[in-house]
């Protein structure tokens, strides 16, 4: 935790040390937590605080979803100590995200010269060298420069204008960037209403076909409730585009170079 955050809550940080928690991975959903994971490691800071001060930071700040957990951490000098951390009792579910928190975390860790977490291992990967171009509560559009791709990530159900607006923006971005790949992340996908399916077939698809886009990639989990629908769409699209289905963003060729 940032020293300035501690001070803002009238907690004086003492005995700051850089530490590594082996066997733990940082997971960020709406809130952040450490989760146990073999071969993982998380870098951070440890301070000397009292139990009352920890209570001020969490329980008295309304963060009642957190519970204390003790773990062993390795310090920079090679020694190991027991530390107390506060983790979520129920870890974030698939698809949860908090871009604002993530950006602040990256800035904070860079300020303390800490090794950044491996975001490509998160359920919902984050772009480090990509460029966020458009975002609503329903959808986010990113441009991935090194593979010249548009990434469309759905967040929750929407329809009509709220559904079509991000897709139209993506089409505009294809033309501006001469992008050759369109990626749809269906991790939080949904079955579109009939009107939107008709719009896709009669308006969106013809414009995409006349653009520089040559390949369409769907990110789809094996247990996704819309997998059958995506597979049908893929067969239809194969008449006009190269189509690929993957389970995760990092499964796409060359995607690791911007992680």
LUMNU-428688 format. One line per 8 residues: number of its first residue (from 1); their letters; for each residue x, y, z of N, C-alpha, C. Coordinates in nm, 3 decimals. Layout:
<pts>
NUM	a	X:Y:Z:X:Y:Z:X:Y:Z; ...
</pts>
This chain:
<pts>
1	xxxxxxxx	0.085:-0.120:0.000:0.000:0.000:0.000:0.088:0.124:0.000; 0.048:0.225:-0.075:0.124:0.349:-0.087:0.133:0.419:0.048; 0.252:0.471:0.079:0.272:0.544:0.204:0.174:0.661:0.218; 0.148:0.729:0.106:0.060:0.846:0.112:-0.083:0.806:0.148; -0.125:0.688:0.105:-0.259:0.640:0.141:-0.264:0.613:0.291; -0.159:0.554:0.344:-0.154:0.530:0.488:-0.163:0.661:0.566; -0.084:0.758:0.524:-0.083:0.885:0.594:-0.217:0.957:0.586; -0.285:0.941:0.471:-0.415:1.007:0.454:-0.520:0.952:0.549
9	xxxxxxxx	-0.495:0.832:0.603:-0.588:0.770:0.698:-0.534:0.780:0.841; -0.437:0.871:0.858:-0.378:0.895:0.990:-0.304:0.773:1.044; -0.245:0.697:0.954:-0.161:0.584:0.992:-0.018:0.616:0.948; 0.074:0.613:1.041:0.213:0.649:1.011:0.290:0.524:0.969; 0.334:0.516:0.841:0.408:0.398:0.796:0.546:0.392:0.859; 0.583:0.273:0.910:0.713:0.254:0.975:0.783:0.132:0.919; 0.915:0.141:0.913:0.999:0.026:0.878:0.959:-0.034:0.742; 0.954:0.049:0.642:0.915:0.003:0.506:1.022:-0.089:0.448
17	xxxxxxxx	0.978:-0.203:0.393:1.069:-0.297:0.328:1.006:-0.357:0.204; 1.088:-0.382:0.102:1.042:-0.450:-0.020:1.035:-0.599:0.010; 0.928:-0.665:-0.034:0.910:-0.807:-0.004:0.847:-0.880:-0.122; 0.865:-1.012:-0.124:0.806:-1.099:-0.226:0.726:-1.207:-0.155; 0.602:-1.226:-0.199:0.518:-1.334:-0.147:0.516:-1.445:-0.251; 0.592:-1.550:-0.227:0.597:-1.662:-0.320:0.473:-1.750:-0.302; 0.423:-1.801:-0.415:0.303:-1.884:-0.409:0.174:-1.806:-0.405; 0.184:-1.675:-0.432:0.065:-1.589:-0.435:0.063:-1.506:-0.563
25	xxxxxxxx	-0.056:-1.486:-0.617:-0.074:-1.404:-0.735:-0.169:-1.290:-0.702; -0.138:-1.171:-0.752:-0.227:-1.057:-0.732:-0.341:-1.065:-0.832; -0.465:-1.063:-0.782:-0.582:-1.067:-0.868:-0.661:-0.938:-0.848; -0.693:-0.871:-0.958:-0.767:-0.746:-0.950:-0.903:-0.763:-1.015; -1.008:-0.746:-0.935:-1.143:-0.740:-0.987:-1.195:-0.601:-0.958; -1.310:-0.593:-0.894:-1.355:-0.462:-0.848:-1.266:-0.415:-0.733; -1.212:-0.514:-0.657:-1.112:-0.487:-0.555:-0.996:-0.585:-0.575; -0.886:-0.560:-0.506:-0.766:-0.642:-0.527:-0.745:-0.738:-0.411
33	xxxxxxxx	-0.681:-0.850:-0.441:-0.651:-0.948:-0.338:-0.536:-1.037:-0.382; -0.474:-1.104:-0.289:-0.377:-1.208:-0.321:-0.450:-1.341:-0.318; -0.418:-1.428:-0.414:-0.473:-1.563:-0.413:-0.358:-1.662:-0.422; -0.377:-1.777:-0.363:-0.273:-1.879:-0.367:-0.262:-1.938:-0.508; -0.137:-1.949:-0.556:-0.115:-2.009:-0.687:0.028:-2.059:-0.694; 0.044:-2.186:-0.729:0.176:-2.246:-0.739:0.264:-2.171:-0.839; 0.389:-2.151:-0.804:0.492:-2.092:-0.888:0.471:-1.942:-0.914; 0.365:-1.886:-0.857:0.343:-1.742:-0.873:0.421:-1.666:-0.767
41	xxxxxxxx	0.435:-1.535:-0.786:0.497:-1.451:-0.683:0.445:-1.309:-0.699; 0.431:-1.242:-0.588:0.381:-1.105:-0.588:0.479:-1.015:-0.513; 0.510:-0.901:-0.573:0.603:-0.805:-0.516:0.526:-0.693:-0.448; 0.575:-0.649:-0.333:0.508:-0.541:-0.263:0.592:-0.485:-0.151; 0.526:-0.416:-0.059:0.592:-0.352:0.054:0.532:-0.403:0.184; 0.614:-0.413:0.287:0.565:-0.446:0.420:0.601:-0.331:0.513; 0.512:-0.304:0.609:0.533:-0.199:0.709:0.510:-0.258:0.847; 0.561:-0.189:0.947:0.532:-0.224:1.085:0.411:-0.144:1.130
49	xxxxxxxx	0.298:-0.211:1.150:0.173:-0.146:1.191:0.114:-0.221:1.309; 0.032:-0.154:1.385:-0.040:-0.218:1.495:-0.171:-0.276:1.442; -0.232:-0.364:1.521:-0.361:-0.420:1.481:-0.468:-0.310:1.473; -0.459:-0.212:1.560:-0.554:-0.101:1.555:-0.539:-0.023:1.425; -0.416:-0.005:1.378:-0.392:0.068:1.254:-0.445:-0.011:1.134; -0.428:-0.142:1.137:-0.483:-0.226:1.029:-0.635:-0.215:1.028; -0.695:-0.211:1.145:-0.840:-0.196:1.155:-0.886:-0.063:1.096; -0.807:0.042:1.116:-0.840:0.173:1.058:-0.838:0.166:0.906
57	xxxxxxxx	-0.739:0.096:0.851:-0.723:0.090:0.705:-0.833:0.008:0.637; -0.885:-0.091:0.705:-0.982:-0.181:0.641:-1.122:-0.170:0.703; -1.143:-0.225:0.819:-1.278:-0.231:0.877:-1.338:-0.093:0.895; -1.260:0.000:0.948:-1.314:0.134:0.973:-1.325:0.217:0.844; -1.266:0.167:0.737:-1.278:0.236:0.607:-1.387:0.175:0.520; -1.461:0.081:0.577:-1.570:0.019:0.502:-1.530:-0.100:0.418; -1.404:-0.144:0.428:-1.357:-0.257:0.347:-1.380:-0.387:0.424; -1.506:-0.414:0.451:-1.541:-0.528:0.536:-1.535:-0.662:0.463
65	xxxxxxxx	-1.515:-0.659:0.332:-1.505:-0.784:0.257:-1.369:-0.851:0.275; -1.275:-0.779:0.339:-1.140:-0.831:0.358:-1.126:-0.901:0.492; -1.044:-1.007:0.494:-1.010:-1.077:0.617:-0.858:-1.086:0.625; -0.806:-1.092:0.747:-0.661:-1.100:0.764:-0.610:-1.241:0.740; -0.489:-1.249:0.687:-0.425:-1.377:0.661:-0.275:-1.359:0.682; -0.213:-1.452:0.751:-0.069:-1.447:0.770:0.002:-1.529:0.663; 0.118:-1.483:0.621:0.196:-1.552:0.520:0.343:-1.517:0.539; 0.428:-1.598:0.480:0.572:-1.573:0.485:0.612:-1.495:0.360
73	xxxxxxxx	0.692:-1.391:0.381:0.743:-1.312:0.268:0.895:-1.307:0.277; 0.956:-1.292:0.161:1.102:-1.285:0.152:1.143:-1.141:0.130; 1.235:-1.092:0.214:1.281:-0.955:0.204:1.396:-0.942:0.105; 1.431:-0.819:0.075:1.535:-0.792:-0.024:1.670:-0.847:0.017; 1.694:-0.855:0.150:1.823:-0.905:0.198:1.829:-1.057:0.203; 1.721:-1.124:0.158:1.719:-1.269:0.154:1.654:-1.335:0.274; 1.629:-1.259:0.379:1.566:-1.317:0.498:1.415:-1.329:0.478; 1.351:-1.413:0.558:1.206:-1.432:0.550:1.142:-1.394:0.682
81	xxxxxxxx	1.025:-1.332:0.674:0.951:-1.294:0.793:0.804:-1.328:0.775; 0.733:-1.338:0.885:0.588:-1.356:0.880:0.523:-1.219:0.868; 0.426:-1.207:0.780:0.357:-1.079:0.759:0.207:-1.103:0.761; 0.135:-0.998:0.794:-0.011:-1.005:0.796:-0.064:-0.927:0.677; -0.150:-0.991:0.598:-0.209:-0.924:0.483:-0.361:-0.933:0.494; -0.429:-0.848:0.422:-0.576:-0.851:0.418:-0.620:-0.890:0.278; -0.690:-1.002:0.269:-0.735:-1.054:0.141:-0.887:-1.066:0.139; -0.942:-1.068:0.019:-1.087:-1.085:0.005:-1.127:-1.226:0.046
89	xxxxxxxx	-1.231:-1.237:0.124:-1.282:-1.369:0.161:-1.331:-1.443:0.037; -1.391:-1.370:-0.057:-1.436:-1.428:-0.184:-1.361:-1.359:-0.297; -1.267:-1.428:-0.364:-1.188:-1.367:-0.470:-1.275:-1.313:-0.584; -1.223:-1.222:-0.665:-1.300:-1.167:-0.777:-1.346:-1.277:-0.872; -1.464:-1.261:-0.926:-1.516:-1.357:-1.022:-1.459:-1.328:-1.161; -1.477:-1.421:-1.252:-1.430:-1.403:-1.389:-1.491:-1.277:-1.451; -1.407:-1.199:-1.513:-1.457:-1.082:-1.584:-1.460:-0.955:-1.503; -1.442:-0.963:-1.370:-1.438:-0.841:-1.290:-1.315:-0.759:-1.326
97	xxxxxxxx	-1.328:-0.628:-1.326:-1.213:-0.542:-1.357:-1.229:-0.408:-1.289; -1.118:-0.338:-1.275:-1.116:-0.205:-1.217:-0.998:-0.131:-1.280; -1.022:-0.073:-1.397:-0.913:-0.010:-1.472:-0.850:0.105:-1.395; -0.931:0.181:-1.324:-0.878:0.296:-1.250:-0.781:0.250:-1.141; -0.820:0.145:-1.068:-0.732:0.092:-0.963:-0.604:0.037:-1.024; -0.618:-0.035:-1.136:-0.502:-0.095:-1.201:-0.401:0.011:-1.243; -0.450:0.120:-1.301:-0.360:0.227:-1.343:-0.286:0.288:-1.224; -0.357:0.307:-1.113:-0.294:0.362:-0.993:-0.192:0.264:-0.936
105	xxxxxxxx	-0.223:0.135:-0.942:-0.131:0.034:-0.891:-0.001:0.034:-0.971; -0.013:0.037:-1.104:0.107:0.036:-1.188:0.194:0.158:-1.159; 0.130:0.274:-1.146:0.204:0.397:-1.116:0.275:0.386:-0.981; 0.204:0.334:-0.882:0.260:0.319:-0.748:0.379:0.224:-0.749; 0.366:0.109:-0.814:0.472:0.010:-0.816:0.594:0.060:-0.891; 0.572:0.138:-0.995:0.686:0.197:-1.067:0.758:0.298:-0.978; 0.681:0.374:-0.900:0.743:0.472:-0.810:0.834:0.405:-0.708; 0.794:0.286:-0.663:0.874:0.213:-0.564:0.969:0.113:-0.630
113	xxxxxxxx	0.975:0.116:-0.764:1.064:0.028:-0.841:1.038:-0.119:-0.810; 0.910:-0.154:-0.803:0.869:-0.292:-0.779:0.840:-0.360:-0.912; 0.864:-0.490:-0.917:0.834:-0.567:-1.038:0.682:-0.573:-1.056; 0.636:-0.542:-1.176:0.492:-0.541:-1.202:0.436:-0.681:-1.207; 0.311:-0.698:-1.166:0.246:-0.829:-1.177:0.236:-0.872:-1.323; 0.224:-1.003:-1.345:0.210:-1.057:-1.480:0.063:-1.052:-1.519; 0.020:-0.940:-1.579:-0.121:-0.920:-1.607:-0.177:-1.019:-1.707; -0.090:-1.076:-1.791:-0.141:-1.172:-1.888:-0.192:-1.300:-1.821
121	xxxxxxxx	-0.168:-1.315:-1.690:-0.219:-1.432:-1.618:-0.354:-1.403:-1.554; -0.399:-1.279:-1.560:-0.530:-1.246:-1.504:-0.639:-1.302:-1.592; -0.758:-1.319:-1.534:-0.872:-1.367:-1.612:-0.908:-1.270:-1.723; -0.892:-1.145:-1.694:-0.920:-1.045:-1.797:-0.791:-0.968:-1.821; -0.710:-1.005:-1.924:-0.579:-0.944:-1.946:-0.589:-0.795:-1.972; -0.482:-0.724:-1.941:-0.474:-0.580:-1.960:-0.366:-0.546:-2.060; -0.390:-0.445:-2.139:-0.294:-0.401:-2.238:-0.193:-0.306:-2.174; -0.066:-0.335:-2.192:0.038:-0.246:-2.143:0.085:-0.156:-2.256
129	xxxxxxxx	0.102:-0.211:-2.374:0.144:-0.130:-2.488:0.031:-0.110:-2.588; -0.090:-0.145:-2.547:-0.205:-0.117:-2.630:-0.257:0.023:-2.600; -0.361:0.063:-2.669:-0.415:0.198:-2.653:-0.567:0.190:-2.640; -0.617:0.232:-2.523:-0.762:0.231:-2.503:-0.822:0.349:-2.578; -0.916:0.321:-2.667:-0.969:0.424:-2.756:-1.111:0.467:-2.720; -1.190:0.374:-2.666:-1.334:0.400:-2.646:-1.382:0.309:-2.534; -1.467:0.363:-2.445:-1.518:0.278:-2.338:-1.651:0.330:-2.285; -1.744:0.237:-2.265:-1.869:0.264:-2.196:-1.884:0.158:-2.088
137	xxxxxxxx	-1.994:0.159:-2.014:-2.016:0.056:-1.913:-2.044:-0.080:-1.976; -2.069:-0.081:-2.108:-2.104:-0.206:-2.175:-1.990:-0.266:-2.257; -1.899:-0.182:-2.304:-1.799:-0.231:-2.398:-1.675:-0.142:-2.396; -1.561:-0.202:-2.428:-1.435:-0.127:-2.437:-1.367:-0.163:-2.569; -1.317:-0.060:-2.640:-1.245:-0.079:-2.765:-1.099:-0.038:-2.745; -1.008:-0.131:-2.775:-0.864:-0.104:-2.767:-0.801:-0.120:-2.904; -0.691:-0.049:-2.926:-0.610:-0.071:-3.046:-0.478:-0.131:-3.004; -0.445:-0.249:-3.058:-0.319:-0.317:-3.026:-0.223:-0.295:-3.142
145	xxxxxxxx	-0.132:-0.203:-3.121:-0.049:-0.154:-3.232:0.041:-0.261:-3.291; 0.106:-0.341:-3.206:0.209:-0.431:-3.260:0.153:-0.543:-3.347; 0.023:-0.576:-3.331:-0.037:-0.674:-3.422:-0.145:-0.609:-3.508; -0.153:-0.476:-3.501:-0.245:-0.398:-3.584:-0.388:-0.452:-3.575; -0.436:-0.461:-3.449:-0.566:-0.522:-3.425:-0.657:-0.431:-3.343; -0.786:-0.447:-3.365:-0.889:-0.383:-3.283:-0.941:-0.487:-3.186; -0.943:-0.455:-3.057:-0.994:-0.546:-2.955:-1.125:-0.490:-2.900; -1.232:-0.566:-2.918:-1.365:-0.529:-2.868:-1.398:-0.620:-2.750
153	xxxxxxxx	-1.404:-0.563:-2.629:-1.429:-0.641:-2.507:-1.565:-0.606:-2.450; -1.657:-0.702:-2.453:-1.790:-0.678:-2.397:-1.786:-0.693:-2.246; -1.862:-0.608:-2.176:-1.866:-0.611:-2.029:-1.998:-0.667:-1.976; -2.108:-0.626:-2.036:-2.239:-0.672:-1.992:-2.340:-0.652:-2.104; -2.459:-0.709:-2.084:-2.561:-0.707:-2.188:-2.600:-0.564:-2.226; -2.618:-0.544:-2.356:-2.671:-0.418:-2.407:-2.737:-0.445:-2.542; -2.805:-0.346:-2.594:-2.874:-0.364:-2.722:-2.890:-0.230:-2.791; -2.931:-0.238:-2.918:-2.960:-0.120:-3.000:-2.842:-0.022:-3.000
161	xxxxxxxx	-2.862:0.103:-2.969:-2.755:0.201:-2.982:-2.635:0.171:-2.891; -2.665:0.122:-2.769:-2.555:0.091:-2.678:-2.471:-0.025:-2.728; -2.530:-0.111:-2.809:-2.459:-0.224:-2.870:-2.385:-0.181:-2.996; -2.449:-0.096:-3.075:-2.395:-0.061:-3.206:-2.289:0.049:-3.201; -2.300:0.137:-3.101:-2.206:0.249:-3.093:-2.060:0.204:-3.085; -2.023:0.111:-2.995:-1.883:0.068:-2.991:-1.838:-0.004:-3.119; -1.929:-0.081:-3.179:-1.893:-0.150:-3.302:-1.870:-0.051:-3.417; -1.954:0.052:-3.424:-1.932:0.155:-3.525:-1.800:0.228:-3.503
169	xxxxxxxx	-1.768:0.253:-3.375:-1.640:0.316:-3.345:-1.525:0.225:-3.389; -1.541:0.094:-3.364:-1.439:-0.001:-3.406:-1.418:0.000:-3.557; -1.528:0.010:-3.632:-1.516:0.019:-3.779:-1.439:0.143:-3.819; -1.472:0.256:-3.755:-1.401:0.380:-3.783:-1.253:0.366:-3.754; -1.221:0.297:-3.645:-1.082:0.278:-3.605:-1.007:0.187:-3.703; -1.076:0.087:-3.756:-1.015:0.002:-3.858:-0.966:0.086:-3.975; -1.052:0.177:-4.020:-1.017:0.261:-4.134:-0.905:0.360:-4.101; -0.908:0.413:-3.977:-0.804:0.509:-3.938:-0.667:0.443:-3.925
177	xxxxxxxx	-0.666:0.320:-3.872:-0.540:0.250:-3.844:-0.503:0.149:-3.953; -0.592:0.131:-4.051:-0.574:0.024:-4.150:-0.551:-0.110:-4.081; -0.628:-0.134:-3.976:-0.613:-0.256:-3.898:-0.652:-0.378:-3.980; -0.584:-0.488:-3.955:-0.608:-0.611:-4.031:-0.674:-0.721:-3.948; -0.685:-0.700:-3.816:-0.743:-0.803:-3.728:-0.850:-0.740:-3.640; -0.960:-0.810:-3.624:-1.065:-0.771:-3.530:-1.077:-0.882:-3.427; -1.063:-0.846:-3.299:-1.072:-0.943:-3.190:-1.194:-0.910:-3.105; -1.280:-1.008:-3.084:-1.395:-0.991:-2.995:-1.375:-1.077:-2.871
185	xxxxxxxx	-1.370:-1.014:-2.755:-1.358:-1.086:-2.628:-1.498:-1.111:-2.574; -1.541:-1.237:-2.576:-1.676:-1.273:-2.533:-1.679:-1.327:-2.390; -1.573:-1.300:-2.312:-1.569:-1.350:-2.174:-1.695:-1.310:-2.098; -1.740:-1.188:-2.121:-1.865:-1.141:-2.060:-1.973:-1.122:-2.167; -1.964:-1.202:-2.271:-2.053:-1.188:-2.385:-2.196:-1.232:-2.354; -2.285:-1.210:-2.450:-2.426:-1.237:-2.430:-2.490:-1.264:-2.566; -2.608:-1.319:-2.565:-2.681:-1.344:-2.688:-2.750:-1.216:-2.733; -2.717:-1.171:-2.852:-2.772:-1.044:-2.903:-2.918:-1.060:-2.940
193	xxxxxxxx	-2.992:-0.949:-2.934:-3.133:-0.951:-2.973:-3.142:-0.961:-3.125; -3.256:-0.999:-3.175:-3.274:-1.023:-3.318:-3.245:-0.898:-3.402; -3.289:-0.783:-3.352:-3.266:-0.658:-3.427:-3.117:-0.630:-3.446; -3.039:-0.659:-3.343:-2.895:-0.635:-3.352:-2.826:-0.737:-3.441; -2.874:-0.861:-3.439:-2.819:-0.962:-3.530:-2.843:-0.923:-3.675; -2.963:-0.869:-3.704:-2.994:-0.824:-3.838:-2.905:-0.707:-3.878; -2.883:-0.615:-3.783:-2.795:-0.501:-3.809:-2.652:-0.547:-3.838; -2.605:-0.647:-3.763:-2.471:-0.701:-3.788:-2.458:-0.756:-3.930
201	xxxxxxxx	-2.561:-0.829:-3.972:-2.556:-0.894:-4.103:-2.569:-0.796:-4.219; -2.653:-0.693:-4.202:-2.683:-0.604:-4.314:-2.601:-0.475:-4.318; -2.547:-0.434:-4.202:-2.474:-0.308:-4.198:-2.329:-0.323:-4.153; -2.309:-0.387:-4.039:-2.173:-0.397:-3.985:-2.085:-0.486:-4.072; -2.129:-0.607:-4.100:-2.046:-0.703:-4.173:-2.006:-0.654:-4.312; -2.098:-0.597:-4.393:-2.056:-0.547:-4.525:-1.948:-0.439:-4.515; -1.957:-0.352:-4.414:-1.855:-0.248:-4.398:-1.721:-0.309:-4.357; -1.726:-0.410:-4.270:-1.603:-0.477:-4.230:-1.539:-0.549:-4.349
209	xxxxxxxx	-1.624:-0.607:-4.433:-1.576:-0.679:-4.551:-1.506:-0.585:-4.649; -1.550:-0.461:-4.655:-1.490:-0.364:-4.746:-1.376:-0.285:-4.682; -1.335:-0.327:-4.564:-1.226:-0.258:-4.494:-1.096:-0.336:-4.511; -0.994:-0.294:-4.436:-0.864:-0.362:-4.441:-0.861:-0.486:-4.352; -0.968:-0.513:-4.278:-0.974:-0.628:-4.187:-0.972:-0.759:-4.266; -0.880:-0.847:-4.231:-0.867:-0.975:-4.300:-0.891:-1.095:-4.209; -0.884:-1.070:-4.078:-0.895:-1.182:-3.983:-0.983:-1.142:-3.865; -1.066:-1.237:-3.820:-1.152:-1.215:-3.704:-1.121:-1.323:-3.600
217	xxxxxxxx	-1.097:-1.280:-3.477:-1.065:-1.372:-3.368:-1.168:-1.357:-3.257; -1.221:-1.469:-3.209:-1.312:-1.469:-3.095:-1.240:-1.527:-2.974; -1.244:-1.456:-2.861:-1.197:-1.511:-2.734:-1.320:-1.570:-2.666; -1.321:-1.702:-2.652:-1.439:-1.771:-2.604:-1.398:-1.888:-2.515; -1.457:-1.898:-2.397:-1.425:-2.007:-2.305:-1.504:-2.132:-2.342; -1.448:-2.247:-2.304:-1.514:-2.374:-2.336:-1.653:-2.384:-2.277; -1.672:-2.325:-2.158:-1.802:-2.337:-2.092:-1.892:-2.217:-2.114; -1.858:-2.134:-2.213:-1.939:-2.015:-2.240:-2.079:-2.054:-2.287
225	xxxxxxxx	-2.182:-1.990:-2.235:-2.319:-2.022:-2.278:-2.347:-1.981:-2.422; -2.260:-1.898:-2.481:-2.283:-1.855:-2.619:-2.182:-1.920:-2.716; -2.113:-2.024:-2.671:-2.012:-2.086:-2.757:-2.072:-2.141:-2.886; -2.186:-2.207:-2.876:-2.249:-2.264:-2.995:-2.284:-2.155:-3.095; -2.336:-2.042:-3.044:-2.371:-1.930:-3.131:-2.247:-1.873:-3.200; -2.137:-1.859:-3.125:-2.012:-1.806:-3.181:-1.957:-1.901:-3.288; -1.968:-2.030:-3.264:-1.919:-2.129:-3.363:-1.998:-2.120:-3.493; -2.128:-2.096:-3.483:-2.210:-2.080:-3.603:-2.170:-1.955:-3.679
233	xxxxxxxx	-2.154:-1.844:-3.605:-2.111:-1.718:-3.668:-1.975:-1.737:-3.736; -1.886:-1.812:-3.671:-1.752:-1.833:-3.725:-1.757:-1.903:-3.860; -1.843:-2.004:-3.870:-1.854:-2.077:-3.996:-1.904:-1.987:-4.108; -1.998:-1.897:-4.076:-2.048:-1.803:-4.176:-1.939:-1.703:-4.216; -1.866:-1.655:-4.118:-1.763:-1.554:-4.145:-1.646:-1.610:-4.224; -1.623:-1.741:-4.214:-1.511:-1.803:-4.285:-1.525:-1.793:-4.437; -1.644:-1.757:-4.484:-1.662:-1.735:-4.628:-1.591:-1.608:-4.674; -1.563:-1.519:-4.578:-1.509:-1.389:-4.614:-1.380:-1.352:-4.541
241	xxxxxxxx	-1.358:-1.411:-4.422:-1.242:-1.376:-4.341:-1.170:-1.502:-4.293; -1.046:-1.483:-4.253:-0.979:-1.587:-4.175:-1.034:-1.576:-4.034; -1.075:-1.688:-3.974:-1.139:-1.686:-3.843:-1.066:-1.780:-3.747; -1.050:-1.734:-3.625:-0.982:-1.814:-3.523:-1.056:-1.801:-3.389; -1.066:-1.911:-3.316:-1.124:-1.912:-3.182:-1.014:-1.945:-3.082; -1.000:-1.863:-2.978:-0.900:-1.887:-2.874:-0.966:-1.875:-2.738; -0.900:-1.926:-2.636:-0.957:-1.922:-2.501:-0.917:-1.796:-2.425; -0.798:-1.743:-2.458:-0.746:-1.627:-2.386:-0.677:-1.533:-2.484
249	xxxxxxxx	-0.667:-1.407:-2.447:-0.601:-1.309:-2.533:-0.457:-1.349:-2.560; -0.388:-1.401:-2.457:-0.247:-1.435:-2.475:-0.225:-1.557:-2.564; -0.333:-1.627:-2.603:-0.319:-1.740:-2.695:-0.302:-1.694:-2.840; -0.324:-1.567:-2.866:-0.312:-1.513:-3.000:-0.164:-1.495:-3.035; -0.124:-1.534:-3.152:0.015:-1.525:-3.194:0.067:-1.383:-3.184; 0.186:-1.369:-3.127:0.258:-1.241:-3.111:0.197:-1.150:-3.006; 0.092:-1.196:-2.938:0.028:-1.107:-2.842:0.118:-1.081:-2.721; 0.208:-1.173:-2.688:0.294:-1.157:-2.571:0.386:-1.036:-2.583
257	xxx	0.414:-0.991:-2.704:0.507:-0.881:-2.722:0.454:-0.749:-2.672; 0.322:-0.740:-2.645:0.274:-0.613:-2.588:0.225:-0.632:-2.445; 0.255:-0.747:-2.383:0.215:-0.769:-2.244:0.315:-0.705:-2.151
</pts>
